[in-house]
Amino acid sequence: MRRQGFAQSMSLAPAEPGRREARSEAILSEGRTIMILATTTVENVDQFLHVFGTKGADKRALHGSKGSTVFRDPTEANRVWALFDWDEDGWAKFVSDPDVPPILKEAGHLGKPEAALLLASYEA
C-alpha cells in the first residue's frame, strides 16, 4: 500500500517510482492517516513529558489529535521530537488556540514547536 504525505504550500517534482505527490486533500478524501512531526527545545524533559501527557494531551484531543509518540534528540539533550496522528487543520487550530501558550510555558518550552515539512513517503 502506498502512503501519501502532505506539505504546506509545497509542490513536489513529478513522482518517482514508489513516491507520490504530497497533497493533504487527497489523503483526507482517501481516509488515510496524516502525521505531523514537530520539534522543540525544553527546559526539563521530565516536566515537559508530564505536561505533554496531561494538559497538553487534553488540549490536543480537543483539536482532533488521535495520539502522539515523543522522542528525545540523540544530539541535543533538551530537544524533543513528537510524531502526531493528526491532520493539518487540527494542528493549525491547536497552535492558534489562546489557551495553548500557558500550557507550553508550563511544559517548559524554550521556543515555539516547529512542524517538519514532509517531503515524501515511500512503500519500503
DRENGULO-392306 format. One record per residue: residue in one letter; x, y, z of N, C-alpha, C in turn; chain; residue number from 1. Coordinates in nm, 3 decimals. Atoms other than C-alpha are relative to their C-alpha. Example, Ala and Ser with C-alpha at 12.3 -4.5 7.8 and 13.67 -1.06 7.14 Angstrom:
2
(A,(0.089,-0.119,0.000),(1.230,-0.450,0.780),(0.090,0.120,0.000),A,1)
(S,(-0.082,-0.119,-0.006),(1.367,-0.106,0.714),(-0.077,0.109,0.073),A,2)
This chain:
124
(M,(0.084,-0.117,0.000),(0.000,0.000,0.000),(0.089,0.123,0.000),A,1)
(R,(-0.073,-0.125,0.003),(0.134,0.342,-0.086),(-0.061,0.098,0.098),A,2)
(R,(0.046,-0.104,-0.092),(0.113,0.615,0.173),(0.039,0.134,-0.058),A,3)
(Q,(-0.029,-0.133,0.048),(0.098,0.980,0.090),(0.023,0.092,0.119),A,4)
(G,(-0.022,-0.100,-0.103),(0.205,1.283,0.287),(-0.061,0.131,-0.040),A,5)
(F,(0.047,-0.132,0.035),(0.116,1.647,0.295),(0.113,0.099,0.017),A,6)
(A,(-0.100,-0.106,-0.012),(0.319,1.961,0.256),(-0.073,0.133,-0.006),A,7)
(Q,(0.062,-0.131,-0.001),(0.220,2.315,0.337),(0.060,0.083,-0.113),A,8)
(S,(-0.040,-0.084,0.111),(0.236,2.523,0.020),(0.123,-0.054,-0.073),A,9)
(M,(-0.116,0.058,0.067),(0.479,2.284,-0.142),(-0.043,-0.086,-0.116),A,10)
(S,(0.027,0.082,0.116),(0.474,2.131,-0.485),(0.122,-0.088,-0.025),A,11)
(L,(-0.111,0.092,0.024),(0.687,1.822,-0.537),(0.021,-0.020,-0.149),A,12)
(A,(-0.032,0.034,0.138),(0.860,1.728,-0.857),(-0.084,-0.120,-0.041),A,13)
(P,(0.076,0.117,0.043),(0.694,1.460,-1.072),(0.040,-0.123,0.082),A,14)
(A,(-0.020,0.116,-0.088),(0.657,1.139,-0.876),(0.102,-0.096,-0.057),A,15)
(E,(-0.094,0.105,0.034),(0.941,0.890,-0.879),(-0.069,-0.132,0.032),A,16)
(P,(0.061,0.128,-0.036),(0.861,0.518,-0.862),(-0.002,-0.016,0.152),A,17)
(G,(0.014,0.020,-0.143),(0.731,0.443,-0.513),(-0.030,0.126,0.079),A,18)
(R,(0.027,-0.125,-0.068),(0.674,0.811,-0.431),(-0.119,0.068,-0.066),A,19)
(R,(0.117,-0.068,0.054),(0.353,1.008,-0.470),(0.003,0.145,0.041),A,20)
(E,(0.005,-0.142,-0.032),(0.290,1.378,-0.478),(-0.075,0.022,0.130),A,21)
(A,(0.058,-0.027,-0.131),(0.204,1.520,-0.138),(-0.115,0.100,-0.013),A,22)
(R,(0.117,-0.087,0.003),(-0.147,1.665,-0.120),(-0.093,-0.040,0.114),A,23)
(S,(0.081,0.034,-0.117),(-0.343,1.684,0.203),(-0.144,-0.032,-0.039),A,24)
(E,(0.139,0.027,0.036),(-0.681,1.695,0.029),(-0.018,-0.141,-0.055),A,25)
(A,(0.008,0.137,0.052),(-0.606,1.365,-0.148),(0.000,-0.100,0.114),A,26)
(I,(-0.007,0.090,-0.114),(-0.518,1.199,0.180),(-0.132,0.000,0.075),A,27)
(L,(0.124,-0.010,-0.075),(-0.826,1.327,0.355),(-0.114,-0.068,-0.074),A,28)
(S,(0.109,0.061,0.075),(-1.054,1.214,0.075),(0.012,-0.152,-0.005),A,29)
(E,(-0.021,0.144,-0.001),(-0.899,0.867,0.085),(-0.009,-0.058,0.140),A,30)
(G,(0.013,0.047,-0.137),(-0.939,0.847,0.464),(0.129,-0.051,0.061),A,31)
(R,(-0.129,0.045,-0.051),(-0.567,0.796,0.527),(0.043,0.081,0.121),A,32)
(T,(-0.055,-0.068,-0.116),(-0.387,0.887,0.845),(0.102,0.104,-0.044),A,33)
(I,(-0.098,-0.104,0.026),(-0.193,1.209,0.836),(0.084,0.015,0.126),A,34)
(M,(-0.089,-0.015,-0.114),(0.109,1.250,1.059),(0.071,0.135,-0.007),A,35)
(I,(-0.076,-0.124,-0.011),(0.285,1.562,1.179),(0.118,-0.029,0.092),A,36)
(L,(-0.121,0.012,-0.081),(0.642,1.562,1.309),(0.038,0.140,0.043),A,37)
(A,(-0.035,-0.132,-0.052),(0.726,1.855,1.535),(0.115,-0.012,0.098),A,38)
(T,(-0.112,-0.002,-0.092),(1.029,1.954,1.738),(-0.002,0.128,0.082),A,39)
(T,(-0.014,-0.116,-0.087),(1.101,2.191,2.024),(0.111,-0.028,0.100),A,40)
(T,(-0.095,0.017,-0.110),(1.357,2.250,2.297),(-0.073,0.038,0.128),A,41)
(V,(0.068,-0.018,-0.128),(1.254,2.240,2.661),(0.102,0.016,0.113),A,42)
(E,(-0.086,-0.019,-0.116),(1.398,2.336,2.999),(0.033,-0.132,0.067),A,43)
(N,(-0.013,0.125,-0.074),(1.341,1.996,3.158),(-0.088,-0.104,-0.068),A,44)
(V,(0.075,0.101,0.075),(1.237,1.686,2.966),(-0.107,-0.067,0.086),A,45)
(D,(0.100,0.065,-0.085),(1.060,1.523,3.263),(-0.122,0.089,0.021),A,46)
(Q,(0.112,-0.095,-0.015),(0.848,1.836,3.324),(-0.079,0.008,-0.130),A,47)
(F,(0.066,-0.004,0.130),(0.774,1.856,2.952),(-0.091,-0.121,-0.018),A,48)
(L,(0.079,0.122,0.020),(0.659,1.494,2.940),(-0.123,-0.004,0.090),A,49)
(H,(0.114,-0.002,-0.091),(0.435,1.541,3.243),(-0.112,0.088,-0.056),A,50)
(V,(0.102,-0.092,0.053),(0.253,1.842,3.094),(-0.049,-0.047,-0.137),A,51)
(F,(0.036,0.050,0.132),(0.259,1.698,2.740),(-0.101,-0.113,0.010),A,52)
(G,(0.086,0.117,-0.016),(0.091,1.381,2.866),(-0.130,0.025,0.074),A,53)
(T,(0.123,-0.030,-0.075),(-0.179,1.555,3.072),(-0.073,0.117,-0.065),A,54)
(K,(0.068,-0.118,0.054),(-0.289,1.913,2.994),(0.017,0.012,-0.151),A,55)
(G,(-0.025,-0.008,0.144),(-0.126,1.907,2.653),(-0.082,-0.103,-0.077),A,56)
(A,(0.077,0.106,0.067),(-0.291,1.577,2.560),(-0.148,0.034,-0.005),A,57)
(D,(0.142,-0.039,-0.003),(-0.632,1.703,2.667),(-0.030,0.106,-0.105),A,58)
(K,(0.021,-0.110,0.096),(-0.596,2.020,2.457),(0.017,-0.051,-0.143),A,59)
(R,(-0.018,0.054,0.135),(-0.462,1.829,2.154),(-0.121,-0.083,-0.042),A,60)
(A,(0.117,0.082,0.031),(-0.753,1.586,2.172),(-0.119,0.087,-0.039),A,61)
(L,(0.109,-0.092,0.037),(-0.996,1.880,2.161),(0.011,0.048,-0.144),A,62)
(H,(-0.023,-0.044,0.138),(-0.840,1.971,1.827),(0.023,-0.116,-0.096),A,63)
(G,(0.001,0.114,0.092),(-0.858,1.621,1.681),(0.121,-0.090,-0.001),A,64)
(S,(-0.115,0.090,-0.004),(-0.523,1.466,1.767),(-0.044,-0.137,0.050),A,65)
(K,(0.035,0.137,-0.038),(-0.555,1.089,1.788),(0.110,-0.068,0.079),A,66)
(G,(-0.109,0.058,-0.077),(-0.224,1.033,1.964),(0.134,0.057,-0.041),A,67)
(S,(-0.134,-0.049,0.029),(0.146,1.105,1.971),(0.105,-0.093,0.059),A,68)
(T,(-0.116,0.073,-0.049),(0.487,0.949,2.024),(0.112,0.102,0.011),A,69)
(V,(-0.103,-0.100,-0.025),(0.772,1.152,2.175),(0.138,-0.066,0.001),A,70)
(F,(-0.139,0.045,0.006),(1.144,1.108,2.107),(0.091,0.109,0.055),A,71)
(R,(-0.104,-0.095,-0.041),(1.450,1.270,2.262),(0.105,0.001,-0.111),A,72)
(D,(-0.103,-0.016,0.102),(1.702,1.405,2.013),(0.130,-0.064,0.049),A,73)
(P,(-0.122,0.067,-0.046),(2.023,1.198,2.025),(0.120,0.094,0.015),A,74)
(T,(-0.114,-0.091,-0.008),(2.249,1.503,1.992),(-0.026,0.124,0.086),A,75)
(E,(0.036,-0.115,-0.084),(2.062,1.771,2.193),(-0.089,-0.051,0.113),A,76)
(A,(0.072,0.059,-0.113),(1.953,1.658,2.540),(-0.135,0.067,0.029),A,77)
(N,(0.126,-0.070,-0.030),(1.678,1.922,2.569),(-0.089,0.018,-0.122),A,78)
(R,(0.086,-0.007,0.119),(1.535,1.880,2.218),(-0.083,-0.127,-0.005),A,79)
(V,(0.091,0.113,0.016),(1.231,1.657,2.178),(-0.068,0.009,-0.136),A,80)
(W,(0.073,0.013,0.126),(1.051,1.536,1.868),(-0.130,-0.072,0.033),A,81)
(A,(0.127,0.068,-0.020),(0.684,1.440,1.864),(-0.062,-0.032,-0.136),A,82)
(L,(0.069,0.046,0.120),(0.511,1.239,1.594),(-0.147,-0.011,0.037),A,83)
(F,(0.143,-0.007,-0.031),(0.138,1.313,1.594),(-0.084,-0.070,-0.106),A,84)
(D,(0.104,0.052,0.087),(-0.153,1.122,1.444),(-0.106,0.110,-0.004),A,85)
(W,(0.077,-0.125,-0.001),(-0.318,1.449,1.347),(-0.003,0.058,-0.139),A,86)
(D,(0.005,-0.063,0.130),(-0.432,1.639,1.044),(0.045,0.146,0.008),A,87)
(E,(-0.052,-0.136,0.012),(-0.305,1.975,0.924),(-0.095,0.103,0.059),A,88)
(D,(0.099,-0.096,-0.050),(-0.628,2.157,1.012),(-0.003,-0.001,0.153),A,89)
(G,(0.000,0.010,-0.146),(-0.630,2.029,1.372),(0.125,0.062,0.060),A,90)
(W,(-0.125,-0.059,-0.046),(-0.264,2.125,1.416),(-0.009,0.152,-0.004),A,91)
(A,(0.012,-0.146,0.014),(-0.336,2.478,1.287),(-0.092,0.058,0.107),A,92)
(K,(0.090,-0.048,-0.104),(-0.628,2.517,1.527),(0.065,-0.006,0.137),A,93)
(F,(-0.069,0.015,-0.128),(-0.417,2.390,1.817),(0.100,0.113,0.021),A,94)
(V,(-0.105,-0.101,-0.018),(-0.126,2.629,1.759),(-0.055,0.142,0.006),A,95)
(S,(0.059,-0.133,-0.009),(-0.364,2.925,1.727),(-0.097,0.014,0.118),A,96)
(D,(0.089,-0.003,-0.117),(-0.570,2.836,2.039),(0.063,0.087,0.108),A,97)
(P,(-0.057,-0.089,-0.102),(-0.522,3.113,2.300),(0.029,-0.069,0.133),A,98)
(D,(-0.029,0.074,-0.124),(-0.518,2.852,2.580),(0.131,-0.078,-0.008),A,99)
(V,(-0.119,0.083,0.018),(-0.209,2.680,2.437),(0.128,0.065,0.055),A,100)
(P,(-0.125,-0.057,-0.052),(0.071,2.931,2.522),(0.025,-0.022,0.149),A,101)
(P,(-0.029,0.029,-0.141),(0.025,2.892,2.901),(0.036,-0.148,0.024),A,102)
(I,(-0.034,0.142,-0.013),(0.038,2.512,2.859),(0.144,-0.023,-0.045),A,103)
(L,(-0.137,0.011,0.049),(0.359,2.542,2.655),(0.098,0.056,0.103),A,104)
(K,(-0.086,-0.060,-0.102),(0.506,2.770,2.921),(0.016,-0.094,0.119),A,105)
(E,(-0.007,0.094,-0.113),(0.419,2.524,3.199),(0.085,-0.122,-0.035),A,106)
(A,(-0.079,0.115,0.045),(0.578,2.245,2.993),(0.148,0.034,-0.014),A,107)
(G,(-0.140,-0.040,0.007),(0.899,2.447,2.975),(0.057,0.017,-0.139),A,108)
(H,(-0.049,-0.024,0.136),(0.919,2.513,2.602),(0.091,0.122,-0.001),A,109)
(L,(-0.091,-0.113,0.014),(1.211,2.740,2.517),(-0.027,0.080,-0.128),A,110)
(G,(0.041,-0.065,0.124),(1.053,2.837,2.184),(-0.128,-0.064,-0.048),A,111)
(K,(0.122,0.058,0.055),(0.755,2.759,1.967),(0.031,-0.134,-0.066),A,112)
(P,(-0.019,0.126,0.073),(0.716,2.400,1.845),(-0.004,0.026,-0.151),A,113)
(E,(-0.006,-0.016,0.144),(0.802,2.372,1.477),(-0.032,-0.132,-0.068),A,114)
(A,(0.035,0.120,0.076),(0.645,2.123,1.238),(0.100,-0.019,-0.113),A,115)
(A,(-0.088,0.032,0.111),(0.878,1.950,0.996),(-0.082,-0.012,-0.128),A,116)
(L,(0.067,0.006,0.128),(0.788,1.964,0.629),(0.018,-0.139,-0.059),A,117)
(L,(-0.006,0.134,0.059),(0.703,1.620,0.490),(0.026,0.013,-0.149),A,118)
(L,(-0.036,-0.007,0.141),(0.871,1.578,0.154),(-0.055,-0.115,-0.082),A,119)
(A,(0.045,0.117,0.075),(0.771,1.225,0.055),(-0.020,-0.115,0.095),A,120)
(S,(0.022,0.123,-0.076),(0.660,0.886,0.176),(0.020,-0.116,-0.096),A,121)
(Y,(-0.033,0.113,0.085),(0.779,0.551,0.041),(-0.060,-0.130,0.052),A,122)
(E,(0.058,0.127,-0.035),(0.644,0.198,0.042),(0.089,-0.083,0.090),A,123)
(A,(-0.093,0.081,-0.080),(0.953,0.042,0.197),(0.120,0.082,0.042),A,124)
